[in-house]
């Protein structure tokens, strides 16, 4: 991405993944909780395509972000003090909350991904709980990543050389809006999809 710093690029990847995960959650919520008909995930073509498509994109974005995050984390431990890798910041709350919290959320997201590809029957039996857990895991990952990134565009005691100011993300003063943006856009896209799916269901009944 021309002109974008690596931290901003990684944050953008996580934001796009959060947007896709939000759309997937909305479609799943429609079938499992609103309609209380889990077969709609497969039976309604609109829901099926959206749930699978946005879920696949969310997984791709997550794996990209996971690779970047683990590479940076391991690099900061193995090559401590090397400017090629981000510094290890054990005294920074925003850093530690994001890093430590990322491990249990990683387990949830990867478990759901594994079941979706290799054990769909188990997934559908547990989707009522695993779906919301995956969405919450995504939300934690995105919010803590965004806060950590934006704080590091400012000079910190643990990070004295700040990241470059964002070029594609909103400026620091509007960080709160940037954090909300994937949720807002995901809900809008999700509701458009759900409305179309609902119309298709009504047509089948007439």
N, C-alpha and C positions, 0 to 999 in steps of 0.2 A: 504494500500500500504506500504510494508516494508520500514522503514526508512524515508518515506516522511513526511514532516510536514503538518499540516492541511492547512495552507495557500497555500502551493505548490499543494496539492491535489485539493483544490478548483479552483486554477488557471488552472490546467490540465483539470478539468471538463469543464470549460469555453472554453478552447482552442479546445477541441473535439467538443463541441457544435458549435463553430464558423466554424470549418471544415465542419461539416454536413450542417450548414446553407448556406455555400458557394456553396456546391454541389447542394443543393436545389435551390438556386438562379440561378445558371448556367442553370439548366434544365428548370426553369420557364422563364428565359430570352430567351432561345432558342425558346420556344413555343410562348410566347406573343410578343416579340420584334423582334427577328430575322426572324422567320417564319410568324409572325403575324397571327397565327392560334391557338387560345387558346384551341380549342378542342383537340389539340395534348396532353395536360396534361392527358386527359382520353383516347384518341384514339390511341396513340403510347404506346405500352406496355412497352418498355424500359424506356421512359420518365415517364410514370405513376408509375412504380415500384420504380424507383430511387427517384422521387419527393416525393412520399409518404413515402418511407423507410427512406431516409435521413432526411426528415422533422420530422418524428416521433422520430428519435434518437436525433435530435436537441432539440425537445421539452422536451424529458426526461432529457437531460443534463441541459437544462435551469432550469427545475423545481428543480433538485438537487442543482444547484448553487444558485437558488433563496431561497430555504429553508436555506441553509448554510449562505447566506448573510443576510437574514432577522433575523435569529437567533442571529448571531454575532452583528448586528446593534442594535437590541432590547436589547440584553444582555449588550452591552456597555453602554446603556442609563439607564437601570433598575439597573444593578449591577455596577455602576460607580466605578472604582478603583479595581474591582475584576480581578485578573490576569487570571482567567478562560476564560474571554472574551477579544476580541481585544479592545484597548483603543479608546475612542472617540477623534477624532482629528479635531476639528472645525477650527483650524488655518492652516491646511495642505491643499494646493490647490489640490494636486493629490487625496487626500481622499475625499474632498468635491465635486470635479467635478465628481468623480465616483459615490458617494452616491446619490447626488442630481439628476444627469443625469439618474441614474438607474430607477427612478420612472416613468418618461414619457416613457422610452424605455420598461419598464415592461408592461405598458398599451398597447403599440403597439403589442408586442409579444403575450401577453395573449389574446388580441382581435383577432388576426389572428388565434391563436390556437383554440379559442372558435368557430369561424366561420368555421374552417376546420372540426370540429367534429359535429357541430349542425346546421350550416346554409351554406351548400356548395354552393347553388345558389347565395347567397349574396357574398360569398367569390370570386366566379369566376367573378362576375360583377365588383368587386373592386380590383381584383388581380393586375391589371396594376399599381395601386398605392400602395396597401398594401404590395405586394411582395417586392418591393424595400425599402419601409419604414421598413419592418421587417429586411431585410438584413442590412440596415444602423443602426438599433437599436442593432442588434447583434454585428456589427463592433464597435460601441461605447462601448458597454458592455465589449467586449474582450480587446480592446486597453487600455481603462482606467483601467481595472482590472489588466492587465499585467504590466502596468507602475506602478500602486500602489504597486503591489506585489514586483517587482524588486527593487523599491526604498527602500522598507522596509527590503530588505536583507542587506541594508547598515544602519549604525547608523544615525538617524535623530533626530532633536531637539524635534519633537512631538512623536517620537517612538525610544527612546534611546536604547532599547534592540532589536536588529535586528532579523528578521526571520533567520532560518537556511539557509545556502547556498543551492540552488536547487540541487537535486540529479537526477531527471528525466528530468527537463527542462534544457535548455542551461544556461551556467553561465551568470553572470551579464554583462560581456563584450560583449556578443552576444545577449543581450536582444532584439535588433532591429530585428535580424534574427528570433528569437523565435516569435516575434509579427507577422512577415510576414508569418511564416510557415503555419498556417492553411489556409490562403488565397492561398498560392502557391499550397499546396497539394489539396485543394478543387477545384481549377481551373483545375489542372491536371486530377483529378478524373472526374470532371464535363465534361471536353472536351472529355474524353474517352467515357463517356456515351452518350454524344450528337453525337459523330461520329458514334457510333453504331446505335443510333436512326435514324440518317440521312440516313444511309445505308438501314435500314428497310423501310423508306419512299420511297426511290428510287426503291426498289424491288416491292413495291405495285403498282407503276406507270408503271412497265414493264410487 
